[in-house]
Amino acid sequence: MTENKALIPTAGQPVADAQAAPRQPLLLARLAGLMREGEQSRAELPWLDDLDGEDTPTPFLFYLNAKDGRHGIIAAANLHTIKGQKKAGKSAAGLALIVAALRGGPWGFLGIEPVRAGLRILWIDTEQDRQTLRQKARAALDMAGLKERPEALRVLPLRAFAVADRLKLTRQAIEETAPDLVFLDGVVDLCEEFNDEKPSRAVTNELMNISETTGTAILGLIHANPKDEKARGHLGTLMEQKSAEIYQVKKSGNTATIWQENSRFAPVPPLSFDFSDGFRIKAADGADTLAERAAWIRAVLEPLFRERPAYSYGDLLKDFMAEAECGKNKATEAIADARDRFSILKTQGTGREKRYSYLFPAELFEGETEGTGPG
Protein backbone atom coordinates (compact mmCIF):
# COMPACT_ATOMS: atom_id res chain seq x y z
CA MET A 1 0.00 0.00 0.00
CA THR A 2 1.34 3.42 -0.94
CA GLU A 3 1.85 5.62 2.12
CA ASN A 4 -0.34 8.69 2.20
CA LYS A 5 2.34 11.28 2.92
CA ALA A 6 -0.17 14.11 2.96
CA LEU A 7 -1.74 12.74 6.12
CA ILE A 8 1.32 12.93 8.38
CA PRO A 9 4.55 14.88 7.72
CA THR A 10 7.83 13.03 8.16
CA ALA A 11 10.37 13.83 10.85
CA GLY A 12 12.43 16.77 9.70
CA GLN A 13 9.87 17.84 7.07
CA PRO A 14 8.78 21.48 7.56
CA VAL A 15 5.12 22.22 8.11
CA ALA A 16 5.24 25.08 5.63
CA ASP A 17 2.68 23.60 3.23
CA ALA A 18 -0.28 24.52 5.42
CA GLN A 19 -3.11 26.16 3.51
CA ALA A 20 -4.57 28.27 6.32
CA ALA A 21 -3.42 31.88 6.48
CA PRO A 22 -1.65 32.93 9.68
CA ARG A 23 -3.68 34.92 12.18
CA GLN A 24 -3.29 38.66 12.49
CA PRO A 25 -0.50 39.58 14.95
CA LEU A 26 -1.80 40.75 18.30
CA LEU A 27 -0.36 43.28 20.69
CA LEU A 28 0.36 40.52 23.19
CA ALA A 29 2.12 38.49 20.50
CA ARG A 30 4.40 41.43 19.68
CA LEU A 31 5.06 42.02 23.35
CA ALA A 32 5.86 38.34 23.91
CA GLY A 33 8.17 38.37 20.88
CA LEU A 34 10.10 41.32 22.24
CA MET A 35 10.56 39.63 25.58
CA ARG A 36 11.71 36.37 24.01
CA GLU A 37 14.24 38.10 21.78
CA GLY A 38 15.61 40.14 24.66
CA GLU A 39 15.21 43.45 22.88
CA GLN A 40 15.87 46.51 25.01
CA SER A 41 13.25 48.74 23.40
CA ARG A 42 10.30 49.63 25.59
CA ALA A 43 7.17 47.73 24.59
CA GLU A 44 3.66 49.12 24.65
CA LEU A 45 2.02 47.61 27.72
CA PRO A 46 -1.52 46.21 27.40
CA TRP A 47 -3.10 48.30 30.17
CA LEU A 48 -6.69 47.54 31.15
CA ASP A 49 -7.81 51.08 31.94
CA ASP A 50 -11.42 50.94 30.80
CA LEU A 51 -12.76 48.91 33.72
CA ASP A 52 -16.35 49.87 32.85
CA GLY A 53 -15.99 48.54 29.32
CA GLU A 54 -17.22 45.19 28.06
CA ASP A 55 -15.19 42.40 26.53
CA THR A 56 -16.46 39.94 23.97
CA PRO A 57 -17.44 36.76 25.85
CA THR A 58 -14.93 33.95 25.50
CA PRO A 59 -16.16 31.68 22.68
CA PHE A 60 -16.41 27.93 23.11
CA LEU A 61 -15.51 25.54 20.30
CA PHE A 62 -18.04 22.84 21.17
CA TYR A 63 -21.35 22.25 22.87
CA LEU A 64 -22.09 19.19 24.97
CA ASN A 65 -25.74 18.26 24.51
CA ALA A 66 -27.24 16.71 27.63
CA LYS A 67 -30.69 16.17 29.11
CA ASP A 68 -30.39 19.38 31.13
CA GLY A 69 -29.46 21.48 28.10
CA ARG A 70 -26.55 22.61 25.97
CA HIS A 71 -23.19 23.30 27.62
CA GLY A 72 -20.20 25.15 26.16
CA ILE A 73 -16.87 23.30 26.38
CA ILE A 74 -13.26 23.96 25.31
CA ALA A 75 -12.96 27.74 25.43
CA ALA A 76 -10.89 29.39 22.71
CA ALA A 77 -7.61 31.16 23.54
CA ASN A 78 -7.16 28.98 26.63
CA LEU A 79 -5.09 26.07 27.87
CA HIS A 80 -6.99 22.93 28.94
CA THR A 81 -5.93 19.64 30.55
CA ILE A 82 -7.28 16.12 30.30
CA LYS A 83 -5.77 13.59 32.68
CA GLY A 84 -6.18 9.95 33.68
CA GLN A 85 -4.43 6.67 34.30
CA LYS A 86 -2.63 4.79 31.55
CA LYS A 87 -5.09 3.34 28.99
CA ALA A 88 -8.02 5.08 30.66
CA GLY A 89 -9.18 6.70 27.43
CA LYS A 90 -7.54 10.14 27.44
CA SER A 91 -6.57 9.96 23.77
CA ALA A 92 -9.99 8.58 22.87
CA ALA A 93 -11.63 11.54 24.60
CA GLY A 94 -9.61 13.92 22.46
CA LEU A 95 -10.48 11.82 19.43
CA ALA A 96 -14.17 12.36 20.16
CA LEU A 97 -13.68 16.13 19.82
CA ILE A 98 -11.86 15.67 16.51
CA VAL A 99 -14.60 13.43 15.12
CA ALA A 100 -17.30 15.86 16.27
CA ALA A 101 -15.52 18.72 14.51
CA LEU A 102 -15.12 16.71 11.31
CA ARG A 103 -18.71 15.45 11.29
CA GLY A 104 -20.22 18.85 12.04
CA GLY A 105 -23.95 19.40 12.28
CA PRO A 106 -26.11 19.74 15.39
CA TRP A 107 -25.86 16.01 16.10
CA GLY A 108 -22.06 15.97 16.16
CA PHE A 109 -20.62 12.89 17.82
CA LEU A 110 -21.51 11.35 21.19
CA GLY A 111 -23.48 14.47 22.01
CA ILE A 112 -20.53 16.76 21.24
CA GLU A 113 -21.42 19.45 18.70
CA PRO A 114 -19.03 21.94 17.05
CA VAL A 115 -20.20 25.55 17.30
CA ARG A 116 -19.68 26.01 13.57
CA ALA A 117 -18.64 24.11 10.50
CA GLY A 118 -15.00 23.83 9.46
CA LEU A 119 -13.22 24.03 12.81
CA ARG A 120 -9.49 23.69 12.14
CA ILE A 121 -7.80 20.93 14.15
CA LEU A 122 -4.07 20.41 14.71
CA TRP A 123 -3.36 16.97 16.15
CA ILE A 124 0.13 16.77 17.65
CA ASP A 125 1.31 13.41 18.96
CA THR A 126 4.56 12.84 20.83
CA GLU A 127 4.10 9.19 21.83
CA GLN A 128 2.86 6.99 18.98
CA ASP A 129 4.85 5.48 16.13
CA ARG A 130 3.79 6.63 12.66
CA GLN A 131 1.89 3.44 11.79
CA THR A 132 -0.20 3.53 14.97
CA LEU A 133 -0.90 7.25 14.61
CA ARG A 134 -1.95 6.72 11.01
CA GLN A 135 -4.38 4.00 12.11
CA LYS A 136 -5.84 6.34 14.74
CA ALA A 137 -6.25 9.13 12.21
CA ARG A 138 -7.98 6.82 9.75
CA ALA A 139 -10.30 5.62 12.52
CA ALA A 140 -11.21 9.26 13.18
CA LEU A 141 -11.99 9.81 9.50
CA ASP A 142 -14.08 6.65 9.42
CA MET A 143 -16.10 7.69 12.48
CA ALA A 144 -16.65 11.07 10.84
CA GLY A 145 -17.88 9.43 7.64
CA LEU A 146 -14.93 10.69 5.59
CA LYS A 147 -12.68 8.82 3.18
CA GLU A 148 -9.95 11.43 2.85
CA ARG A 149 -8.30 13.86 5.24
CA PRO A 150 -9.88 17.32 4.95
CA GLU A 151 -7.72 20.43 4.95
CA ALA A 152 -9.23 21.34 8.33
CA LEU A 153 -7.28 18.46 9.95
CA ARG A 154 -3.48 18.37 10.20
CA VAL A 155 -1.62 15.59 12.02
CA LEU A 156 1.94 16.10 13.25
CA PRO A 157 4.00 13.29 14.86
CA LEU A 158 6.90 14.56 16.98
CA ARG A 159 8.19 11.36 18.59
CA ALA A 160 11.24 11.25 16.32
CA PHE A 161 12.43 14.72 17.36
CA ALA A 162 14.59 15.67 20.32
CA VAL A 163 12.73 16.86 23.39
CA ALA A 164 14.43 20.27 23.12
CA ASP A 165 12.96 20.75 19.62
CA ARG A 166 9.38 19.60 20.17
CA LEU A 167 8.09 22.76 21.85
CA LYS A 168 9.57 24.96 19.11
CA LEU A 169 7.98 22.75 16.44
CA THR A 170 4.66 22.92 18.28
CA ARG A 171 4.69 26.72 18.14
CA GLN A 172 5.78 26.67 14.49
CA ALA A 173 2.97 24.30 13.53
CA ILE A 174 0.35 26.40 15.36
CA GLU A 175 1.55 29.64 13.78
CA GLU A 176 1.57 28.10 10.29
CA THR A 177 -1.77 26.27 10.41
CA ALA A 178 -3.80 28.68 12.62
CA PRO A 179 -5.92 25.95 14.23
CA ASP A 180 -8.99 26.48 16.37
CA LEU A 181 -8.05 23.48 18.51
CA VAL A 182 -4.69 21.85 19.22
CA PHE A 183 -5.01 18.28 20.46
CA LEU A 184 -1.64 17.77 22.19
CA ASP A 185 -1.30 14.08 22.96
CA GLY A 186 1.67 13.94 25.27
CA VAL A 187 2.48 17.24 27.02
CA VAL A 188 5.13 15.53 29.15
CA ASP A 189 7.24 14.83 26.06
CA LEU A 190 7.71 18.57 25.48
CA CYS A 191 9.54 18.86 28.79
CA GLU A 192 13.12 17.85 29.57
CA GLU A 193 12.20 16.92 33.15
CA PHE A 194 8.52 16.89 34.13
CA ASN A 195 9.35 16.70 37.84
CA ASP A 196 11.61 19.76 37.78
CA GLU A 197 9.82 23.06 38.33
CA LYS A 198 11.95 25.24 36.03
CA PRO A 199 11.54 23.31 32.73
CA SER A 200 7.94 22.48 33.66
CA ARG A 201 7.13 26.16 34.18
CA ALA A 202 8.83 27.05 30.88
CA VAL A 203 6.68 24.55 28.94
CA THR A 204 3.44 25.57 30.65
CA ASN A 205 4.09 29.28 30.21
CA GLU A 206 4.92 28.79 26.55
CA LEU A 207 1.71 26.85 25.90
CA MET A 208 -0.32 29.46 27.78
CA ASN A 209 1.34 32.23 25.77
CA ILE A 210 0.67 30.44 22.48
CA SER A 211 -3.02 29.96 23.28
CA GLU A 212 -3.43 33.61 24.32
CA THR A 213 -1.56 35.19 21.41
CA THR A 214 -2.93 32.95 18.65
CA GLY A 215 -6.47 32.55 19.95
CA THR A 216 -6.29 28.77 19.74
CA ALA A 217 -7.50 26.33 22.38
CA ILE A 218 -4.84 23.83 23.47
CA LEU A 219 -5.98 20.55 25.02
CA GLY A 220 -3.01 18.84 26.66
CA LEU A 221 -3.05 15.19 27.71
CA ILE A 222 -1.12 14.11 30.80
CA HIS A 223 -1.00 11.07 33.06
CA ALA A 224 -2.49 11.12 36.57
CA ASN A 225 -0.92 9.76 39.74
CA PRO A 226 -2.37 6.35 40.72
CA LYS A 227 -2.90 7.38 44.35
CA ASP A 228 -4.51 10.80 44.26
CA GLU A 229 -5.57 11.24 40.59
CA LYS A 230 -3.61 14.51 40.36
CA ALA A 231 -1.68 15.20 37.19
CA ARG A 232 1.88 13.88 37.48
CA GLY A 233 4.90 15.93 38.52
CA HIS A 234 5.54 19.65 38.61
CA LEU A 235 4.41 19.81 35.00
CA GLY A 236 1.03 18.29 35.86
CA THR A 237 0.56 20.65 38.81
CA LEU A 238 1.32 23.70 36.68
CA MET A 239 -0.90 22.49 33.82
CA GLU A 240 -3.80 22.19 36.23
CA GLN A 241 -3.11 25.62 37.71
CA LYS A 242 -3.04 27.30 34.30
CA SER A 243 -5.88 25.42 32.62
CA ALA A 244 -9.30 26.97 32.11
CA GLU A 245 -10.94 23.53 32.00
CA ILE A 246 -9.68 20.30 33.58
CA TYR A 247 -11.13 16.92 32.60
CA GLN A 248 -10.62 13.54 34.26
CA VAL A 249 -11.03 10.21 32.47
CA LYS A 250 -11.65 6.87 34.19
CA LYS A 251 -12.25 3.46 32.67
CA SER A 252 -14.51 0.72 34.03
CA GLY A 253 -14.68 -2.43 31.94
CA ASN A 254 -15.14 -1.32 28.34
CA THR A 255 -16.59 2.08 29.25
CA ALA A 256 -14.70 5.34 29.78
CA THR A 257 -16.29 8.29 31.56
CA ILE A 258 -15.10 11.88 31.26
CA TRP A 259 -16.10 14.48 33.79
CA GLN A 260 -15.10 18.04 34.30
CA GLU A 261 -13.05 18.37 37.48
CA ASN A 262 -12.73 22.15 37.35
CA SER A 263 -13.67 25.04 35.08
CA ARG A 264 -13.40 28.82 35.05
CA PHE A 265 -16.72 28.79 33.26
CA ALA A 266 -19.94 26.88 33.94
CA PRO A 267 -19.79 23.18 34.94
CA VAL A 268 -20.83 20.47 32.47
CA PRO A 269 -22.24 16.95 33.01
CA PRO A 270 -20.13 13.80 32.49
CA LEU A 271 -19.92 11.93 29.20
CA SER A 272 -19.39 8.19 28.69
CA PHE A 273 -18.37 6.13 25.68
CA ASP A 274 -17.47 2.53 24.89
CA PHE A 275 -14.34 1.31 23.15
CA SER A 276 -14.77 -0.45 19.83
CA ASP A 277 -12.35 -2.12 17.43
CA GLY A 278 -9.49 -0.38 15.65
CA PHE A 279 -9.27 2.72 17.90
CA ARG A 280 -12.94 3.49 17.34
CA ILE A 281 -15.33 4.55 20.07
CA LYS A 282 -19.12 4.59 20.28
CA ALA A 283 -21.95 5.64 22.56
CA ALA A 284 -21.91 3.68 25.82
CA ASP A 285 -24.29 0.71 25.90
CA GLY A 286 -27.68 1.84 27.14
CA ALA A 287 -26.87 5.53 26.63
CA ASP A 288 -29.68 7.48 24.96
CA THR A 289 -27.66 10.40 23.70
CA LEU A 290 -29.36 13.29 21.99
CA ALA A 291 -26.79 13.11 19.22
CA GLU A 292 -27.58 9.49 18.37
CA ARG A 293 -31.31 10.20 18.36
CA ALA A 294 -30.84 13.28 16.18
CA ALA A 295 -28.69 11.27 13.77
CA TRP A 296 -31.43 8.63 13.42
CA ILE A 297 -34.15 11.23 12.82
CA ARG A 298 -31.96 13.01 10.30
CA ALA A 299 -31.29 9.75 8.43
CA VAL A 300 -35.05 9.28 8.05
CA LEU A 301 -35.95 12.86 7.14
CA GLU A 302 -33.22 13.67 4.62
CA PRO A 303 -34.28 11.27 1.84
CA LEU A 304 -37.89 12.37 2.27
CA PHE A 305 -37.14 16.06 1.87
CA ARG A 306 -34.70 15.52 -1.00
CA GLU A 307 -37.65 14.28 -3.00
CA ARG A 308 -40.17 16.75 -1.65
CA PRO A 309 -39.33 20.24 -0.27
CA ALA A 310 -42.45 20.65 1.91
CA TYR A 311 -44.92 18.39 3.70
CA SER A 312 -48.27 18.64 5.41
CA TYR A 313 -48.17 17.04 8.85
CA GLY A 314 -50.32 14.09 7.79
CA ASP A 315 -48.18 13.28 4.76
CA LEU A 316 -44.97 13.69 6.75
CA LEU A 317 -46.22 11.35 9.48
CA LYS A 318 -47.24 8.72 6.91
CA ASP A 319 -43.95 8.88 4.98
CA PHE A 320 -41.86 8.93 8.18
CA MET A 321 -43.54 5.73 9.37
CA ALA A 322 -42.88 4.08 6.01
CA GLU A 323 -39.25 5.22 5.77
CA ALA A 324 -38.38 4.35 9.39
CA GLU A 325 -40.59 1.25 9.46
CA CYS A 326 -42.01 2.36 12.81
CA GLY A 327 -45.39 2.91 14.42
CA LYS A 328 -47.40 6.10 14.68
CA ASN A 329 -46.39 6.98 18.25
CA LYS A 330 -42.67 6.67 17.53
CA ALA A 331 -42.98 8.74 14.36
CA THR A 332 -45.04 11.41 16.16
CA GLU A 333 -42.39 11.75 18.89
CA ALA A 334 -39.58 11.89 16.33
CA ILE A 335 -41.23 14.67 14.33
CA ALA A 336 -41.82 16.65 17.52
CA ASP A 337 -38.17 16.24 18.53
CA ALA A 338 -36.99 17.27 15.07
CA ARG A 339 -39.04 20.46 15.31
CA ASP A 340 -38.73 21.43 18.99
CA ARG A 341 -35.63 19.70 20.34
CA PHE A 342 -33.20 19.66 17.43
CA SER A 343 -34.61 22.54 15.35
CA ILE A 344 -34.10 20.72 12.05
CA LEU A 345 -37.74 21.07 11.00
CA LYS A 346 -39.40 24.43 10.49
CA THR A 347 -43.02 25.26 9.80
CA GLN A 348 -44.79 27.86 7.73
CA GLY A 349 -48.45 28.74 7.71
CA THR A 350 -51.21 27.73 10.11
CA GLY A 351 -54.00 25.20 10.30
CA ARG A 352 -54.51 23.16 7.15
CA GLU A 353 -52.03 25.39 5.34
CA LYS A 354 -49.16 24.55 7.71
CA ARG A 355 -46.20 23.01 5.91
CA TYR A 356 -43.01 21.40 7.23
CA SER A 357 -39.60 21.89 5.64
CA TYR A 358 -36.23 20.41 6.58
CA LEU A 359 -33.02 22.28 7.41
CA PHE A 360 -30.09 20.47 5.85
CA PRO A 361 -26.69 20.77 7.67
CA ALA A 362 -25.35 23.59 5.47
CA GLU A 363 -28.47 25.65 6.20
CA LEU A 364 -28.13 25.08 9.94
CA PHE A 365 -24.69 26.70 9.95
CA GLU A 366 -25.63 29.67 7.78
CA GLY A 367 -25.31 32.83 9.85
CA GLU A 368 -24.51 30.90 13.01
CA THR A 369 -21.99 32.53 15.32
CA GLU A 370 -19.49 30.96 17.68
CA GLY A 371 -20.73 29.76 21.02
CA THR A 372 -19.94 32.27 23.72
CA GLY A 373 -20.03 32.60 27.43
CA PRO A 374 -20.66 29.98 30.08
CA GLY A 375 -22.80 27.02 29.04
C-alpha positions as a printed Julia matrix, in Angstrom:
375×3 Matrix{Float64}:
   0.0    0.0    0.0
   1.34   3.42  -0.94
   1.85   5.62   2.12
  -0.34   8.69   2.2
   2.34  11.28   2.92
  -0.17  14.11   2.96
  -1.74  12.74   6.12
   1.32  12.93   8.38
   4.55  14.88   7.72
   7.83  13.03   8.16
  10.37  13.83  10.85
  12.43  16.77   9.7
   9.87  17.84   7.07
   8.78  21.48   7.56
   5.12  22.22   8.11
   5.24  25.08   5.63
   2.68  23.6    3.23
  -0.28  24.52   5.42
  -3.11  26.16   3.51
  -4.57  28.27   6.32
  -3.42  31.88   6.48
  -1.65  32.93   9.68
  -3.68  34.92  12.18
  -3.29  38.66  12.49
  -0.5   39.58  14.95
  -1.8   40.75  18.3
  -0.36  43.28  20.69
   0.36  40.52  23.19
   2.12  38.49  20.5
   4.4   41.43  19.68
   5.06  42.02  23.35
   5.86  38.34  23.91
   8.17  38.37  20.88
  10.1   41.32  22.24
  10.56  39.63  25.58
  11.71  36.37  24.01
  14.24  38.1   21.78
  15.61  40.14  24.66
  15.21  43.45  22.88
  15.87  46.51  25.01
  13.25  48.74  23.4
  10.3   49.63  25.59
   7.17  47.73  24.59
   3.66  49.12  24.65
   2.02  47.61  27.72
  -1.52  46.21  27.4
  -3.1   48.3   30.17
  -6.69  47.54  31.15
  -7.81  51.08  31.94
 -11.42  50.94  30.8
 -12.76  48.91  33.72
 -16.35  49.87  32.85
 -15.99  48.54  29.32
 -17.22  45.19  28.06
 -15.19  42.4   26.53
 -16.46  39.94  23.97
 -17.44  36.76  25.85
 -14.93  33.95  25.5
 -16.16  31.68  22.68
 -16.41  27.93  23.11
 -15.51  25.54  20.3
 -18.04  22.84  21.17
 -21.35  22.25  22.87
 -22.09  19.19  24.97
 -25.74  18.26  24.51
 -27.24  16.71  27.63
 -30.69  16.17  29.11
 -30.39  19.38  31.13
 -29.46  21.48  28.1
 -26.55  22.61  25.97
 -23.19  23.3   27.62
 -20.2   25.15  26.16
 -16.87  23.3   26.38
 -13.26  23.96  25.31
 -12.96  27.74  25.43
 -10.89  29.39  22.71
  -7.61  31.16  23.54
  -7.16  28.98  26.63
  -5.09  26.07  27.87
  -6.99  22.93  28.94
  -5.93  19.64  30.55
  -7.28  16.12  30.3
  -5.77  13.59  32.68
  -6.18   9.95  33.68
  -4.43   6.67  34.3
  -2.63   4.79  31.55
  -5.09   3.34  28.99
  -8.02   5.08  30.66
  -9.18   6.7   27.43
  -7.54  10.14  27.44
  -6.57   9.96  23.77
  -9.99   8.58  22.87
 -11.63  11.54  24.6
  -9.61  13.92  22.46
 -10.48  11.82  19.43
 -14.17  12.36  20.16
 -13.68  16.13  19.82
 -11.86  15.67  16.51
 -14.6   13.43  15.12
 -17.3   15.86  16.27
 -15.52  18.72  14.51
 -15.12  16.71  11.31
 -18.71  15.45  11.29
 -20.22  18.85  12.04
 -23.95  19.4   12.28
 -26.11  19.74  15.39
 -25.86  16.01  16.1
 -22.06  15.97  16.16
 -20.62  12.89  17.82
 -21.51  11.35  21.19
 -23.48  14.47  22.01
 -20.53  16.76  21.24
 -21.42  19.45  18.7
 -19.03  21.94  17.05
 -20.2   25.55  17.3
 -19.68  26.01  13.57
 -18.64  24.11  10.5
 -15.0   23.83   9.46
 -13.22  24.03  12.81
  -9.49  23.69  12.14
  -7.8   20.93  14.15
  -4.07  20.41  14.71
  -3.36  16.97  16.15
   0.13  16.77  17.65
   1.31  13.41  18.96
   4.56  12.84  20.83
   4.1    9.19  21.83
   2.86   6.99  18.98
   4.85   5.48  16.13
   3.79   6.63  12.66
   1.89   3.44  11.79
  -0.2    3.53  14.97
  -0.9    7.25  14.61
  -1.95   6.72  11.01
  -4.38   4.0   12.11
  -5.84   6.34  14.74
  -6.25   9.13  12.21
  -7.98   6.82   9.75
 -10.3    5.62  12.52
 -11.21   9.26  13.18
 -11.99   9.81   9.5
 -14.08   6.65   9.42
 -16.1    7.69  12.48
 -16.65  11.07  10.84
 -17.88   9.43   7.64
 -14.93  10.69   5.59
 -12.68   8.82   3.18
  -9.95  11.43   2.85
  -8.3   13.86   5.24
  -9.88  17.32   4.95
  -7.72  20.43   4.95
  -9.23  21.34   8.33
  -7.28  18.46   9.95
  -3.48  18.37  10.2
  -1.62  15.59  12.02
   1.94  16.1   13.25
   4.0   13.29  14.86
   6.9   14.56  16.98
   8.19  11.36  18.59
  11.24  11.25  16.32
  12.43  14.72  17.36
  14.59  15.67  20.32
  12.73  16.86  23.39
  14.43  20.27  23.12
  12.96  20.75  19.62
   9.38  19.6   20.17
   8.09  22.76  21.85
   9.57  24.96  19.11
   7.98  22.75  16.44
   4.66  22.92  18.28
   4.69  26.72  18.14
   5.78  26.67  14.49
   2.97  24.3   13.53
   0.35  26.4   15.36
   1.55  29.64  13.78
   1.57  28.1   10.29
  -1.77  26.27  10.41
  -3.8   28.68  12.62
  -5.92  25.95  14.23
  -8.99  26.48  16.37
  -8.05  23.48  18.51
  -4.69  21.85  19.22
  -5.01  18.28  20.46
  -1.64  17.77  22.19
  -1.3   14.08  22.96
   1.67  13.94  25.27
   2.48  17.24  27.02
   5.13  15.53  29.15
   7.24  14.83  26.06
   7.71  18.57  25.48
   9.54  18.86  28.79
  13.12  17.85  29.57
  12.2   16.92  33.15
   8.52  16.89  34.13
   9.35  16.7   37.84
  11.61  19.76  37.78
   9.82  23.06  38.33
  11.95  25.24  36.03
  11.54  23.31  32.73
   7.94  22.48  33.66
   7.13  26.16  34.18
   8.83  27.05  30.88
   6.68  24.55  28.94
   3.44  25.57  30.65
   4.09  29.28  30.21
   4.92  28.79  26.55
   1.71  26.85  25.9
  -0.32  29.46  27.78
   1.34  32.23  25.77
   0.67  30.44  22.48
  -3.02  29.96  23.28
  -3.43  33.61  24.32
  -1.56  35.19  21.41
  -2.93  32.95  18.65
  -6.47  32.55  19.95
  -6.29  28.77  19.74
  -7.5   26.33  22.38
  -4.84  23.83  23.47
  -5.98  20.55  25.02
  -3.01  18.84  26.66
  -3.05  15.19  27.71
  -1.12  14.11  30.8
  -1.0   11.07  33.06
  -2.49  11.12  36.57
  -0.92   9.76  39.74
  -2.37   6.35  40.72
  -2.9    7.38  44.35
  -4.51  10.8   44.26
  -5.57  11.24  40.59
  -3.61  14.51  40.36
  -1.68  15.2   37.19
   1.88  13.88  37.48
   4.9   15.93  38.52
   5.54  19.65  38.61
   4.41  19.81  35.0
   1.03  18.29  35.86
   0.56  20.65  38.81
   1.32  23.7   36.68
  -0.9   22.49  33.82
  -3.8   22.19  36.23
  -3.11  25.62  37.71
  -3.04  27.3   34.3
  -5.88  25.42  32.62
  -9.3   26.97  32.11
 -10.94  23.53  32.0
  -9.68  20.3   33.58
 -11.13  16.92  32.6
 -10.62  13.54  34.26
 -11.03  10.21  32.47
 -11.65   6.87  34.19
 -12.25   3.46  32.67
 -14.51   0.72  34.03
 -14.68  -2.43  31.94
 -15.14  -1.32  28.34
 -16.59   2.08  29.25
 -14.7    5.34  29.78
 -16.29   8.29  31.56
 -15.1   11.88  31.26
 -16.1   14.48  33.79
 -15.1   18.04  34.3
 -13.05  18.37  37.48
 -12.73  22.15  37.35
 -13.67  25.04  35.08
 -13.4   28.82  35.05
 -16.72  28.79  33.26
 -19.94  26.88  33.94
 -19.79  23.18  34.94
 -20.83  20.47  32.47
 -22.24  16.95  33.01
 -20.13  13.8   32.49
 -19.92  11.93  29.2
 -19.39   8.19  28.69
 -18.37   6.13  25.68
 -17.47   2.53  24.89
 -14.34   1.31  23.15
 -14.77  -0.45  19.83
 -12.35  -2.12  17.43
  -9.49  -0.38  15.65
  -9.27   2.72  17.9
 -12.94   3.49  17.34
 -15.33   4.55  20.07
 -19.12   4.59  20.28
 -21.95   5.64  22.56
 -21.91   3.68  25.82
 -24.29   0.71  25.9
 -27.68   1.84  27.14
 -26.87   5.53  26.63
 -29.68   7.48  24.96
 -27.66  10.4   23.7
 -29.36  13.29  21.99
 -26.79  13.11  19.22
 -27.58   9.49  18.37
 -31.31  10.2   18.36
 -30.84  13.28  16.18
 -28.69  11.27  13.77
 -31.43   8.63  13.42
 -34.15  11.23  12.82
 -31.96  13.01  10.3
 -31.29   9.75   8.43
 -35.05   9.28   8.05
 -35.95  12.86   7.14
 -33.22  13.67   4.62
 -34.28  11.27   1.84
 -37.89  12.37   2.27
 -37.14  16.06   1.87
 -34.7   15.52  -1.0
 -37.65  14.28  -3.0
 -40.17  16.75  -1.65
 -39.33  20.24  -0.27
 -42.45  20.65   1.91
 -44.92  18.39   3.7
 -48.27  18.64   5.41
 -48.17  17.04   8.85
 -50.32  14.09   7.79
 -48.18  13.28   4.76
 -44.97  13.69   6.75
 -46.22  11.35   9.48
 -47.24   8.72   6.91
 -43.95   8.88   4.98
 -41.86   8.93   8.18
 -43.54   5.73   9.37
 -42.88   4.08   6.01
 -39.25   5.22   5.77
 -38.38   4.35   9.39
 -40.59   1.25   9.46
 -42.01   2.36  12.81
 -45.39   2.91  14.42
 -47.4    6.1   14.68
 -46.39   6.98  18.25
 -42.67   6.67  17.53
 -42.98   8.74  14.36
 -45.04  11.41  16.16
 -42.39  11.75  18.89
 -39.58  11.89  16.33
 -41.23  14.67  14.33
 -41.82  16.65  17.52
 -38.17  16.24  18.53
 -36.99  17.27  15.07
 -39.04  20.46  15.31
 -38.73  21.43  18.99
 -35.63  19.7   20.34
 -33.2   19.66  17.43
 -34.61  22.54  15.35
 -34.1   20.72  12.05
 -37.74  21.07  11.0
 -39.4   24.43  10.49
 -43.02  25.26   9.8
 -44.79  27.86   7.73
 -48.45  28.74   7.71
 -51.21  27.73  10.11
 -54.0   25.2   10.3
 -54.51  23.16   7.15
 -52.03  25.39   5.34
 -49.16  24.55   7.71
 -46.2   23.01   5.91
 -43.01  21.4    7.23
 -39.6   21.89   5.64
 -36.23  20.41   6.58
 -33.02  22.28   7.41
 -30.09  20.47   5.85
 -26.69  20.77   7.67
 -25.35  23.59   5.47
 -28.47  25.65   6.2
 -28.13  25.08   9.94
 -24.69  26.7    9.95
 -25.63  29.67   7.78
 -25.31  32.83   9.85
 -24.51  30.9   13.01
 -21.99  32.53  15.32
 -19.49  30.96  17.68
 -20.73  29.76  21.02
 -19.94  32.27  23.72
 -20.03  32.6   27.43
 -20.66  29.98  30.08
 -22.8   27.02  29.04
